[in-house]
């Protein structure tokens, strides 16, 4: 498995608020319009999954497979030719100071790994940045 890890990001909300929103993906429908359409197409959410279109792959789906309250949400991919896991890890440092890190583990062959390593890291950091900007206390 190949691992990609985002930089540690700071979210100015409690880990309880962040977890409450991210562990129930349907809540993200309320801020869907804040996600740039040129980055992700066909974005849909429900309580336990999200899906979107990626060219040239097509629709990609991530299902929640594990939840640890206020600490961890783990997802597994669907509709991909290889297995991908995504972890959202949360650590509370203070009342409105939550540290977040995203980790992706993918079963990539060496050729594919060399092609996607840099774009995957950049995408992971962009997603992490976007997640730091959500109004968790209003969702």
Number of C-alpha atoms within 10 A of each C-alpha: 13 13 16 18 16 21 14 15 17 21 23 19 20 22 26 18 17 24 21 17 20 19 23 16 18 16 17 22 14 10 12 13 9 12 14 10 11 6 9 13 16 10 16 16 18 14 15 16 19 19 20 15 16 13 8 6 10 12 16 15 19 20 19 20 14 14 15 12 13 20 16 19 21 20 21 19 21 16 13 12 10 11 14 19 20 23 19 20 20 26 16 18 12 12 11 15 15 23 20 24 19 22 18 21 16 18 15 17 11 9 8 10 15 10 10 12 13 12 10 17 18 14 13 21 20 13 14 21 18 13 17 19 12 18 15 23 13 8 14
